[in-house]
Amino acid sequence: MQSEPRPPAISTDRLTKHYGPVRALEELTLDVNHGEIFGFLGPNGAGKSTLIRTLLGFLHPTAGSAQVLGLDIVADTVEVRRRTGYLPGGIALYDSLSGEAALDYLSDLQGAKPVRRDELCSGCQMPASVLRRKVRDYSRGMRQKIGVIQALQHDPELAILDEPTEGLDPLMQQAFYRLMEELRTAGRTIFFSSHVLSEVERICDRVAIIRAGHLMALQDVDELLARRKRHIQLRWRGAAPDLSGVPGLADVKVEGDRISATLLGEVAPFVRAVASPALVDLTIEPARLEDAFLEYYAEDEPAEQVRQ
């Protein structure tokens, strides 16, 4: 006898949240699979944090429904929070507590043993000497590390993280990415909101793009990266050559010995095409969220359109 298929880690069905006339979420439908890192992307104010707070029962939906780990977000909200790890955006901690006491307090609220605390503290470079200090003496980055540790210290099957790398220095961001990959290998599910495209490229399996509360796209990362655009600048020894035949170039502007343009797709074919002893300088800016998602945020595009 075959067992019933396992429900998604997160499933929403026309989930809607209004604050009076403000439509924060509008009939949002998506599934997050077990064992994947799922990025929920959009600019500030798009509805990312509203979805997270609604999934965890801190906000009640205006309409629609959702399940987290097979549990209804309204009827089973306490059990949902017990079985998940949560990092809120702009986490607030009691300044009078030490870092260790803050972690103990949040572990008690969770009702689960902090079985992964030691390894997380080591990976986040939060030794015992630092954990004994009062939170009031912590930098923004140290507070964020406490937030990451408390969300994962009980080894939850699902972690919901709101802008998890905000305030972390580049080295700690890299450590965070490694941690996410380890959790995925262990079969854990990660759902996190972000507005940073580089995080998506680095660790996500799939991403959803939200605009003004509407789901605009749900894609594998490989599909998303195929749409990315980069701004480039070139400077030549003498007059700039004609690059009209170079693949992937658009919006080409020539000013004397300089060329600026937009590059679509992969970098390597472009670099091979322009390689020349006359090329003095080449600048390729990192892909930006605004460029990669341009088609989803075009003013004339109906907000209700969803691409999958």
VENRA-V219625 format. One record per helix or strand of 2 or more residues. SS is the DSSP state (@ for helix, = for strand). FROM is the first residue (numbers start at 1). LEN is the number of residues. If there is no record, write none. Layout:
# VENRA-V219625
SS;FROM;LEN + SS;FROM;LEN
This chain:
# VENRA-V219625
=;10;10 + =;22;11 + =;37;5 + @;48;8 + =;63;6 + =;71;2 + @;77;7 + =;84;4 + @;99;12 + @;117;7 + @;128;4 + @;135;3 + @;140;13 + =;158;5 + @;170;16 + =;189;6 + @;197;7 + =;206;6 + =;214;7 + @;221;5 + =;229;8 + =;249;7 + =;258;7 + @;267;8 + =;279;6 + @;289;4 + @;294;3
